[in-house]
Amino acid sequence: MEIKADLLLLNGKVITVDSEFNIVEAVAVKDRKIIATGTTPEIERL
């Protein structure tokens, strides 16, 4: 079963609030929750 995101935010600069404050360029959202972060090509597949 494939999970389809409702919203993709691509080609940005997103500072995560994890223990390392990583910076990613894309975010996928489903049902108002972040389901994935990563590079634009990684997130475009969702």
Secondary structure, 3 states (H helix, E strand, C coil): CCCCCCEEECCCCEECCCCCCCEECEEEEECCEEEEEECHHHHHCC
